[in-house]
Amino acid sequence: MLRRALALIMALLLTVAIAACAPERESPDPTAQALAEGLAAKDVSAVAFADATGAQVQEQLAALTKDMDAWQPDVTVTGVEEVESNLFRATLSYDWPVPDSEQGWSYTTTADLHYADDRWQVRWTPQVLEPSLAEGERLVLATKEPQRGQILDADGEAIVKNRPVKIVGIDKTGLDESTAEDSARELAALVEIDAAGYAKKVAAYGPEAFVDAITLREGAFKELDQGKLEDIDGSLAVDDQIPLAPSRTFAGPVLGSVREATAEDIEKSEGKVVAGETVGSSGLQAAFNKELSGTPGTTVSAVAQPAEEGAEAPTRQLFHQDPADGTNLKTTLVPDLQSAAEDILADTKSPSSIVALRPSTGAVLAAANGPDSEGYNTAFLGQYAPGSTFKIATALGLLRNGMTPDSTVTCDPDLVVDGRTFENADSYPAAFTGKITLTEAIAHSCNTAFISEHEELSQDQLADAAGALGVGMTANPGIEAFLGTVPREDSEGTAHAASMIGQSRMQTSPLSLATLMAAVVKGESVVPTLVDGHDPQAKLPDVPKLTEKEAEQLRTMMRSAVVDGYLANLADLPGKPAIGKTGTAEYGSEDPPQTHSWVIAGHGDLAIAVFVEDGKLGAETAGPLAEAFLEAAAG
C-alpha cells in the first residue's frame, strides 16, 4: 500500500516537473493583429497560415479584391476568444471608407487561430474577408458618376447649355463611290479638316448614310462659303443642339476645363477621386471641383464565376450608395459683357485683357483675355508695371501730404535723379509744362511733375496710398489672383523716383488695377469676387483707409483726364460722367523700350482696366478698346 502511494507521489512530482520545464505558449493576440494589419494593407504575405503559405493566401486575397483597388479598408481586432485548447477565434471589424462621403461600409468577420508547430497560424477562408463570401465569389466595386454641377452666370443661367449647331457632312444617298470620295475631299478642304481621313470615313459607311464631317456653331457655319458648300454633291447641314458656352473661347481661363481623372489625380485625392471620374483641371472647375462633382454612386457586389462561358455572372449586392449630384456654382459674370470684351480683344496681337468690376459689390462682371494670351489668365495672374495709371495712388499720397487738386507742381521737359534722366512722352503738350496744377498733371500725365515730388513723398507713404486703393491686398475671388505689390524697400534714388510713376519693381494685374479704379468710384477699398456667396478671405493692407473726401478729389482729377486729357474719347458716353486714367509702362531692353498699354476707367457703377502687353501709348492702344467696351456696357 505504501509502495503504491509512493509511486503515485513520484508520478505527480514528475508531471509537475515536466510542466515546469515546458515552454509557456505565446498569446494569439500578435498573430491576430498581424492579420488585421495585413488585411488593411491588402498584403498578408508575412502572416503565418495553416495549410498554406503566406504567398499562396496573398494570391487568393489579391484575386478576391482585384476589383476593389480604389478602396482601402480599415481593419481592427475587436476580440480574441478561446474556443478550445489550441484554438482561438479573432473577431475583425472592417470599415471601408467611401471616397468623398461620410458614409462607409462596415461589418465584422472572424478568423480561427490554430496553435501548431510552436506558433499560432491563421486558418484562411474567403469569409475572413467578408462573412457571406462563398467559394468562387469575389468582391467587385462599381461606381456611377453623378451629374456634374453647372457654372451659372450672374442671373443664375447656365453658362454651358444647349445651343443650336449645324452638323455638316456628306449624304451618300445616290452617290457612287468615286463621287462620294470627291465630295468628301472637297468638303474637308472647305471646313479645314483632314481630307484623307474624312474620305476614308465616308467610304467606310453604307451607301445611304449621312457621314458627319464637323459640328459648327451657327455663326461659324454662316462664315462658310455657302456657294461652295451647295456645289458639293451630297453636302448636307443638319440642325442640332449640344451643350456649349456662349462662344468657343468664352471665359476659358476663368471657367476652366474638366478631364477624366488621371492616376495622379486619384493618388493626390487620397481616395476621394476614383478611376473614370470627371474632375476639374483648371479655373473654377478645379477650384470648386468638390462642390461641382458631387459624390459618385457606389455598389459592392459578390460576383461568382458564371456557370459557362458567355453566361451572366451571378451577383449579390453587399453595399450600395446612390450618387449625389454636384451643386451648381453661381458666378458674377455677365455673359453680354464677357462676350463684348472678348470680341473687342479678338484682333489684338499681344497678350491682353479687359476686367470689369461693379464697385458697389466687388463683383467681377467680365474677365476677358485676348487670343495671344494663349489660354493664360492674364486678367487675374498677369504681373506688370502699371505705368501712369499708378499716378492715382501717387496723387492720393500727395493729397495726404497736404496738397489739393489745385496745388501747383512743376512739369519740366526732363528731370535727372541720381544720374538717371526721366522724360515725358514725346507727344506731351508743351502748353502744360512749367507750373501746372496737380489736376493738370493727372489729365496730361506729366511724369516729371510726380517724380519731382519724390523727396516729399516717401516710399512707405506711396505704398500706404496704394494699399488704401487695394493694391497689395490678398484675396481669393474664387480662383488664384495676383492683386499687386509695391516694394517698400525701393525707398531711395531712382528706384523710388520711378515708383512715383508706376515703374521700378512694382507689379499689378489687370484685376488689381480694376480694383483700384473701383475703390476710387466707391470711395473705399473694394474686394473683388467672382463667385456668388464665396468668402474671398480678403486681407487688406494695414494702412490708413481711403476717405470719401479723398476719393472725390481723385474722381475730380480723373474726370479732367476725360474732359481735358488723353481720354477725350470717353467724354460723350451716355449716363453719368466717365472718369479714367491712361498708363504707359516701359519694359525690356530694346531701344526704344517696349511698352505696356493701360487704361483704367469708371462709368456709373462700373470700373474697368484695359491692358495690352506690347502696345503704344495708353491712349493710343488701350484707349479705343476701353471706349468700345464702355459703349457696349452702356447699351
Helices and strands as residue ranges (DSSP letters): H 2-21, H 29-41, H 54-65, E 74-84, E 87-97, E 104-116, E 119-123, G 126-128, E 137-144, E 151-152, E 161-171, H 177-191, H 195-204, E 210-217, H 218-223, H 226-231, E 235-244, H 252-255, E 258-260, H 263-268, E 278-280, H 283-287, H 289-293, E 297-304, E 315-321, E 329-330, H 335-345, E 352-358, E 363-369, G 371-373, H 378-381, G 387-390, H 391-400, E 408-411, E 414-417, E 420-423, G 430-432, E 434-437, H 438-444, H 447-451, H 459-468, H 493-499, H 510-522, H 548-563, G 568-570, E 579-587, E 594-602, E 607-615, H 618-634
